[in-house]
Amino acid sequence: MWVKFAMRRLLSSLFSLCGVLVIAFVLTRALPGDPAAYLAGPSASNRAVEEIRQSLGLDRSWLEQFVAYVSQIGRGELGSSWSTGQPVATELAARLPASLELTALGLLFAVGVAVPLGIAAAVKPGSALDHAARFIATAGVSLPTFFTGLLLVYVFYYLLGWFPAPLGRLAPFADAPPAVTGLYLVDSLLAGDLRLWFTSLCYLMLPAATLGIFALAPIARMTRASMLSVLSSDFIRTARASQLPARKVLVNYALRNALIPVVTTLGMVFSYLLGANVLVEKVFSWPGLGSFALEALVISDYAAVQGFVLIMGVTYVLLNLAIDIAYGLIDPRVKVES
């Protein structure tokens, strides 16, 4: 049943991905800038620029370019980056693990703080703890990520010296672990190098905390609202009247029933952070998808930008599918549509 459900959802998502393809194609060409002029250089003649434009196929109509791009996607290709000369798929595959590792740890940090904070605020609404939780959530979403990142660097690197300089995933001349998954924390453990694992974690902590602080607000607010709704329901009052242990009522009954909207929020926040961590990657020189997409957008590297948007669209579809499947695991009463 789950397999049929997953296949049905994936097929229905193809229409969304087609829309993503069209929007990405149109928007990249509507933006100002001429990639042929950029590649030719400032001193190039008009004829040289026109020759480059013809070699890139930019002299053709938008419809012809779109048909060529769709044909390329149908062959499983994303084209080549005009700035690096490498296939876009290769560039994205090399940078995706860095973004996934950063986003996953940032979300883990946010969940570890926001969920207990939201539960505590719901258990004692109107208390000082509740007001503090709402203040933290509001501050987290109000501060721009680049400001939070720079502030953390100033305090924990410059003043205290607790964390290394924001120079990427490792020191400039340090050797990366043998590539297995591309995730340094995982690959260093697979290699049995605990020192490298700790070093990778130290470089990852500040950018992950920057993302996590920004993601605190929606998760904490949803947890609090969902827990308040469940705690006021009849079955919770019945459980308390039956003199069940308070911890059992809170964890086994209230929290489990409150998790579904929280899981939905987690999926949305993760997909948003994966595509919106551009500024964090720039502040910490993190070689991920965000910095790659920003550089490609500045020079109008159409293939790279379209490849990035397509990868984000596919990721969003897969995350929504994983969330739907998680519903049934959290609450067996949630049935998959036949």
C-alpha positions in Angstrom: 0.0 0.0 0.0 2.8 2.4 0.9 4.5 1.6 -2.5 1.4 2.4 -4.5 0.9 5.6 -2.5 4.5 6.7 -3.1 4.3 6.0 -6.8 1.1 7.9 -7.1 2.5 10.9 -5.3 5.6 10.9 -7.4 3.6 10.8 -10.6 1.4 13.6 -9.5 4.4 15.6 -8.5 5.7 15.5 -12.1 3.3 18.3 -13.0 4.8 20.4 -10.2 8.3 19.7 -11.4 7.3 20.7 -15.0 6.0 24.0 -13.6 9.3 24.5 -11.8 11.2 23.9 -15.1 9.2 26.5 -17.0 9.4 29.1 -14.2 13.2 28.6 -13.8 13.8 28.8 -17.5 11.7 32.0 -18.0 13.1 33.8 -14.9 16.7 33.1 -15.7 16.3 34.7 -19.2 14.2 37.6 -17.9 17.0 38.6 -15.5 19.3 41.4 -16.6 22.8 40.5 -17.8 24.4 38.9 -20.8 26.4 35.7 -20.1 28.1 35.9 -23.5 29.4 39.4 -22.7 30.7 38.1 -19.3 32.5 35.1 -20.9 34.0 37.3 -23.6 35.4 39.8 -21.2 35.2 43.6 -21.0 37.5 44.2 -23.9 35.9 41.9 -26.4 34.4 43.1 -29.6 30.7 42.9 -30.5 31.5 40.2 -33.0 33.3 38.1 -30.4 30.3 38.4 -28.1 28.0 37.4 -30.9 30.1 34.4 -31.7 30.0 33.2 -28.1 26.2 33.8 -28.0 25.8 31.6 -31.1 28.0 28.9 -29.6 25.9 28.9 -26.4 22.7 28.8 -28.4 21.5 32.1 -27.0 20.8 33.5 -30.4 17.8 31.1 -30.8 14.3 31.9 -29.7 13.2 31.1 -26.1 11.0 28.3 -27.4 13.9 26.6 -29.2 16.1 27.0 -26.2 13.4 25.5 -23.9 12.9 22.5 -26.2 16.6 21.9 -26.2 16.7 22.1 -22.4 13.8 19.7 -21.9 15.4 17.3 -24.3 18.6 17.5 -22.3 16.7 16.8 -19.1 15.0 13.8 -20.8 18.5 12.4 -21.4 19.4 12.8 -17.8 21.7 15.8 -18.3 21.6 19.2 -16.7 24.0 20.8 -19.1 27.4 22.4 -18.4 28.2 25.4 -16.3 29.5 28.2 -18.4 31.7 29.6 -15.7 33.5 26.4 -14.6 33.2 24.3 -17.8 32.1 21.3 -15.7 28.8 19.4 -16.0 26.2 21.0 -13.7 25.3 17.6 -12.3 28.9 17.1 -11.3 29.0 20.5 -9.6 25.8 19.9 -7.7 26.7 16.4 -6.6 30.0 17.7 -5.2 28.3 20.5 -3.3 25.1 18.8 -2.2 26.6 16.8 0.7 28.0 20.1 2.2 24.6 21.7 2.1 22.8 18.6 3.4 25.2 18.3 6.3 24.9 21.9 7.3 21.1 22.0 7.0 20.6 18.7 8.8 22.7 19.7 11.8 21.1 23.2 11.8 17.7 21.6 11.9 18.8 19.1 14.6 20.0 22.0 16.7 16.6 23.8 16.1 14.6 20.7 17.0 16.7 20.0 20.1 15.9 23.5 21.4 12.5 24.4 20.0 10.6 21.2 20.7 11.4 21.1 24.5 10.9 24.9 24.6 7.5 24.6 22.9 6.4 21.8 25.2 7.5 23.6 28.3 5.7 26.8 27.2 2.5 24.8 26.5 2.5 23.0 29.9 2.7 26.4 31.7 0.9 28.9 29.4 1.2 32.5 30.5 4.2 31.8 32.8 7.6 33.5 32.6 8.9 30.4 30.7 6.1 30.9 28.1 7.0 34.5 27.6 10.7 33.7 27.4 10.0 31.0 24.8 8.0 33.5 22.7 10.7 36.1 23.0 13.4 33.6 21.9 11.3 32.5 18.9 10.6 36.1 17.9 14.2 37.1 18.2 15.4 34.1 16.2 13.2 34.8 13.2 13.7 38.6 13.4 17.5 38.6 13.2 18.9 38.3 9.7 21.0 35.1 9.2 24.0 37.0 8.1 23.9 39.2 11.2 23.5 36.2 13.5 26.4 34.4 11.7 28.7 37.4 12.0 27.7 37.9 15.6 28.5 34.2 16.4 31.9 34.5 14.6 32.8 37.7 16.5 31.9 36.2 19.9 32.9 32.6 19.6 35.9 32.9 17.2 37.3 36.4 17.6 36.6 37.1 21.3 36.6 33.7 22.9 38.5 31.6 20.4 36.4 28.5 21.0 35.8 27.7 17.4 38.0 27.9 14.3 37.9 30.6 11.6 35.0 30.6 9.2 37.0 29.2 6.3 34.7 26.4 5.1 34.4 22.7 6.1 38.1 22.3 7.2 41.3 24.4 7.4 42.6 25.4 4.0 45.4 22.8 3.8 43.7 20.0 5.8 43.0 16.7 4.2 39.3 15.7 3.8 38.2 12.2 4.8 38.1 9.6 2.1 34.9 10.3 0.2 32.1 7.8 0.8 29.0 9.8 1.4 30.5 13.3 1.1 29.3 14.1 4.6 32.5 14.8 6.6 31.0 13.7 9.9 30.0 10.4 8.5 33.1 9.8 6.4 35.5 10.6 9.2 33.7 8.0 11.4 33.9 5.4 8.6 37.6 6.1 8.4 38.0 5.7 12.1 39.5 9.2 12.5 37.9 10.7 15.6 40.2 13.7 15.5 39.0 14.7 12.1 35.4 14.1 13.1 35.8 16.5 16.0 37.5 19.0 13.7 34.7 18.8 11.2 32.2 19.2 13.9 33.9 22.4 15.2 33.9 23.9 11.7 30.2 23.0 11.4 28.9 24.2 14.7 28.7 28.0 14.1 27.0 27.9 10.7 24.7 25.2 11.9 23.8 27.2 15.0 23.1 30.2 12.7 20.6 28.3 10.7 19.2 26.6 13.8 18.5 30.0 15.5 16.6 31.1 12.4 14.6 27.9 12.3 13.7 28.0 16.0 10.7 30.2 15.7 8.3 28.2 13.4 9.1 24.9 15.1 8.7 26.3 18.7 5.5 28.1 17.8 4.0 25.1 16.1 5.0 22.8 19.0 3.5 25.1 21.5 0.2 25.6 19.6 -0.2 21.9 18.9 0.5 20.9 22.4 -1.9 23.5 23.8 -4.6 22.1 21.5 -4.0 18.5 22.5 -3.6 19.3 26.2 -7.1 20.9 26.2 -8.8 17.8 24.6 -11.1 15.4 26.3 -8.9 12.3 26.2 -6.1 14.2 28.0 -8.6 15.2 30.7 -9.7 11.6 30.9 -6.2 10.3 31.2 -5.4 12.8 34.0 -8.7 11.9 35.8 -7.6 8.3 35.6 -4.5 9.3 37.7 -2.0 8.2 35.1 1.5 9.4 35.6 2.0 13.0 34.4 5.0 12.1 32.3 3.1 9.3 30.6 0.2 11.6 29.8 2.5 14.3 28.4 4.8 12.0 26.4 2.7 9.0 25.3 -0.6 10.8 24.8 -0.1 14.5 24.3 3.2 14.7 22.5 2.5 11.9 20.1 -0.8 13.4 19.0 0.8 16.8 18.7 3.7 15.6 16.5 1.9 15.6 13.1 1.8 19.4 12.5 5.3 19.6 14.0 6.6 17.1 11.5 4.9 19.0 8.7 6.7 22.1 9.9 10.0 20.3 10.1 9.8 19.2 6.4 8.9 22.7 5.3 11.7 24.3 7.4 14.3 21.8 6.1 13.4 22.4 2.5 13.5 26.1 3.0 16.8 26.1 4.8 18.4 23.9 2.1 17.6 26.5 -0.5 17.8 29.7 1.6 21.2 29.2 3.4 23.0 31.3 0.7 24.0 34.0 3.2 25.2 31.6 5.8 27.3 29.8 3.3 28.8 33.1 2.2 29.6 34.2 5.7 31.3 30.9 6.6 32.8 30.3 3.1 30.8 27.0 3.0 31.1 25.2 -0.4 27.5 24.3 -0.7 24.6 24.6 -3.2 23.6 28.1 -2.0 27.0 29.7 -2.7 27.2 27.9 -6.0 23.7 29.1 -7.1 24.5 32.7 -6.0 27.7 32.8 -8.0 25.9 31.3 -11.0 23.0 33.9 -10.7 25.4 36.8 -10.6 27.0 35.8 -14.0 23.7 34.6 -15.5 24.9 31.0 -15.7 21.6 29.6 -16.9 22.4 25.9 -16.8 23.7 26.1 -13.2 20.7 28.1 -11.9 18.2 25.9 -13.6 19.9 22.8 -12.3 19.9 24.2 -8.7 16.2 25.1 -9.0 15.4 21.6 -10.3 17.3 19.9 -7.5 15.4 22.0 -4.9 12.1 21.1 -6.5 12.9 17.3 -6.5 14.1 17.6 -2.9 10.9 19.4 -1.9 8.8 16.6 -3.5 10.7 13.8 -1.8 10.5 15.6 1.6 6.7 15.9 1.2 6.5 12.2 0.4 8.6 11.4 3.5 6.4 13.5 5.7 3.2 11.8 4.4 4.8 8.4 5.2 5.9 9.6 8.6 2.3 10.5 9.4 1.3 6.8 9.4 4.3 5.9 11.6 3.5 8.6 14.2 -0.2 8.0 14.3 -1.6 4.7 13.0 -5.0 6.3 12.7 -3.8 8.3 9.7 -4.7 6.1 6.8 -3.2 6.2 3.4 -5.7 7.0 0.7 -6.6 4.0 -1.3 
